[in-house]
Amino acid sequence: MNILAIDIGGTNSRFARFTLEDGRLTMGEAIWLSTDGASTFAGILENLEASEFPLALEDADAAVIGVPGPVQERVYSDPPNTPWDIDLRKTPITPGRTAMINDFVAQSYATRTDAVEGGLVIQAGQAEKERSIAIIGAGTGLGHGALVPTAHGWVAVPSEGGHMAFPFQGDQERELEKFVLRKTGHPFCQVETLVTGSGLALIHEFLTGKILTPREVAETLTPGSLTLSWFARFYGRVTRQWAVATISLGGVFVTGGVAAKNPSLVTAPEFLAEFQEHPCFSEILSNIPIVLNANEDSGLWGAAYHGKQLLERR
């Protein structure tokens, strides 16, 4: 059986054909298209068709679309970091065979697939069986997800945690907060304003006065870089917040393009020091396994896993 997996991102949208045989998923042809290269979701589907990709949406046994935003009534989403909304009622879907899920629901399901094999261990720890797993990842936005065990298997829980308020600490960080509010005009600083690619550039500007692109900032990072130190500390902090919120004794997976391209942002000692710092749960946090999943196709794997679930239920 063929599953069309789609992972919509703020920068790129990914498509892949998966085959399901004897309960096992195998990834086949894949293509990345520019999200900004289309003015509508229907337009990016037209771009997919024009690319001669071998599997059309209407021909798939199941199709699952991961989107970087909340999903309404399972058919509509208006992601904050994409130039268009997505309405499955306006696409050539086959009823019962197409599903839309939050992109970090997909990232959560990906942890049950081959996508996370060979991930970089940030903290070894000891995972407890049948306990919640936290997923967090910085890219264009900052995604949050969780995987919860139930009597009927794993259930992925969506979240828009990247839009929560960032927890600033101390006088220096309060100055950064004022800087961010002046730059953005927002009433408060969202978590993903700082812990994303654009956030890396914003932190660098605050610390150095230099306005660079995220890629240019990444090229300047060294073990002694103040920008690296601050960003790693912030990433560790928001990862700790999410681990505590989800009681993720089953482990934490860090994903997303920012760390995939720049692992030092999560392997720097400031990340783990901040993650473990807590007045009540420091010992527990020090024993939670943390893995960097740098597989940029993991969203596709997670969407395909959900497609597998749909086919098995059918």
N, C-alpha and C positions, 0 to 999 in steps of 0.2 A: 504494500500500500504506500501511496505517496502523500507526504505532508509538506505543505508550503509554509515555511517559517519566515516571518517578517519581523524585523527589529527596527522600529522607527527611532531615529536619534535626532538631536538638535542639529548636528553637522552632517552625518551620513545616515542613510537608510540601507539596511542590509536584507538580502533575500537569499534563501537557500532551500534546496529540495532535499528532504530526508526520506529515506525508505524505512519502513517498519516491517521486519521479518522475524517471526518467532519471538516477539516481544522486545527485540533489540533495534535501536535506532542507529542508522548509518547516515552520515552527512555526505551529500553529493555536491552538485554544482552550486556555486554561490556567486553573488555579485553585490557590489556596493554602489549605491547611487547617491549623488548629492541631494540632500533634503531641500536645499535652496534651489535646486535645478528644476523644480516643479512649483507651480503656483497653487496647486490643489493636491489632495490625496489621489484623486482620480488621475491627475496629471502624472504623478510618479508611477502609477500603475501602467499608464500609457508608455512611459519611459522604459519600464520593465519589459513590456511587450515588444517595444522597438529594439531592445537589446538582444532579442532572440533567446532569452532565458527559456529553458526547456519545459517549464511547468507554469501554466496559467492559473490564476486564482480559481476560475470556475471549473478547472479540470482536476483539482486536487481532491483527494479523499477527505482531507481535513486541512484547513488553513487557520493559522493562529497569528495574530498581529499583536506584537508588544509595543505599547505606546508610552512615551514619557510624560504621563499625566493621569489624572483620575478618569475612570471609565464610567459613563452613565448608562444605565439600563443595558449594559453589555454591548451597545451598538454605537455609542458616541463618545468622543473625547476631543477636547480643545487644549492640547498640550501647551504649556506656557513658553516652551523654548523651541517651538516649530512655527513656521510661517503660515500654517493652515490647520484647519480642524479635520477630523476624520469621522465620517458618518457612513456606517456600513449599509444603511438603507439606500445609499446612492451608489453602491458598487455592485458588480455582477456576482453576488454571493449566492451560494447554495444553502438554503435554510438548514440549520442543524449541523452544518459542516464548517462554518467559519466562526471564530471566536476572537474577541478583542480582550486583551488583558494588559494590566499595567506592566511597564517594562521591567520593574523590579520584582514583580510576580514571576516573570520569565527568568530573571537572574536567580531568583530563589530556587525555582525548579531545576535550573542548570546545575546546582550543587549536587543533584542526584544523577548526573550524567557524566560521560567521559570528558566533558568540558573542563573539569577542575583537576584532571589528572596532571601531575607534575607541577602543581602550584607551589609558589615560593612560601616557605614557612617563615612567618614573622615571629610567632611565639608558639613553641611546641605545645605546651599545656596537655590537658587530658580531657577529651570530649566525653561527656556523659551521654549514654545511649538514650534515645527517645526523648531528647530535650530540645527545646527551641534552638534554631540556628538563625543568626543575624547576618544580613547582607547589606553592605553599604558601598557606594561607588561614586567617585567624582569624575565627571566628564564635562559636558556643556552645562549640566545641572548636577545635583547631588542626590542620587537615588537611595532610597531606603526600602528594604524588604525583610520579611521574616518567614521562616518555614516552621510550621508547628505540627507535631505528631498527633494524630488522632487514631481512633480505633479502625478507621477505614483508609489509613495511609497518611502521607504528608499533605498538608494544606498550606498553600502560600498566602500570605496576608499582605495586601497592598498598603502603601503608606506614602504620604507627601511630606515626610519628615524634613526634606531639604528646605521647606518653606517655614520651618519653625525659627524662632529668634535665636541668634548666635549667642552663646554664653561667654561674654567677655569677662576677664578677670584682671584686676590690678590697674594702676594708673596708666601705664604705657598702652595697654590694650584699650583703655577708655579713650585715649587720644586717637587710636585707629578707628574706633567706633565713630567718633565725631567726624573724622576724615571721610569715612564711608558714607555717612548720612549726608554730608555736604555734596559728595560726588553723585550719589544716587537720587537724593531728594525723597527717599523713602522714610516712613515713620519709624521703622526699626530695621536693623540689619538681619536679613535672612541668613540661615546657615550656608546656603549655597552661594551667597554673594561672596564669601571668602573661600570656601572649600570646593573650588572648581578651577578650571583652566583660567577663566577670567579673574577669579579670586586671587590666583597666584600672581597675576600681573598687577592687581590692585594692591596687594601686600607689598610687592616689590616697589611700586611707585611711592607708597607711604614711607618705606624704609630708606629709599635711595633718592627719591625725587625724579627718577627716570621712568618715562612712559615707554614701555616695550610691549610687544605682543606676548602671549603666553609661551609660544615657541621660543622666542628670543630670550625670555626670562629663564626657561628651562636650560638653555645653552650656557647660561652664566652660573648655574648651580654647582657648588663645590662643597666638600664636607664642612668647610668653615663658613659657608654662606649664611648670613643672617636671614635671608629670605627663606632658605631651605629649613632653617631651624624653626622659624615662626610657622611656616605652613605645616611642617611635620607635627608640631605641637598642636595646632588647630585640628588637623586630621585625626590625630590620636584622641583629642578631646571629644569630637563629635562621634567618633567610633565608640568610645566609652559610654557616652550618653545613650547611644542606641543599644549597646550590649546590655546596659542596666535596664533600659525600658522594656526590652524583650526577654530578659532573664535568659540570655543565650548561652546556657551551659553546654549546648551541643557544638558550639564553635562560632567563629566569626569569619566571613569571607569578605575581603576587600576586592572590589572589581572596578571597572571604569577605565577610560582611556588615560586619565591623568597619571595614575600610578603605573598602569601598564607601560606607558612610554617613559616614565621617570620613577623607577622603583625606589630610588633614594628618598623619595618623599614619604615613604612608609617604612623604610628600613633604617632611616636616621634614628639615633637613640631617643630623640625628643618624642617621637611617635609613641613608642612603647612606654616610656616614662610617664607620659601624660595619660595613656590608656589605663595604666595600673594605679594612678593616683586617685584615691577615693577615701573619705573619712570612715566609711562603713564596710566597703566591699573590696578593698585592695587585695586581700588574699585570694578571693574568688576570681577577681579579674586577672590576677597573675597566673591563673591556672586554665584560662580559657584559650583554646587553640585559635590562632589567627593565621589565615592563609591568604596570600595575594593571588588572586585568579587573574592572570594577565591575558587570558584567552579572549580576544575581542569578538569571537564568535559565540561566546557563552549565552548571550541573549537569544540567539537563534536556537541553540541547543535547548534552552528552557522553553521557548515557544513550541519547539517540536515535541518536548516531553508532555506539554499540556495537550498537544494534538494527539499524542499517543493515548493519553487518558480518555479523550473524547471518543476515539475509535474503539478502545477497549470497553467503554460503557455502552457503546452502540451494539 
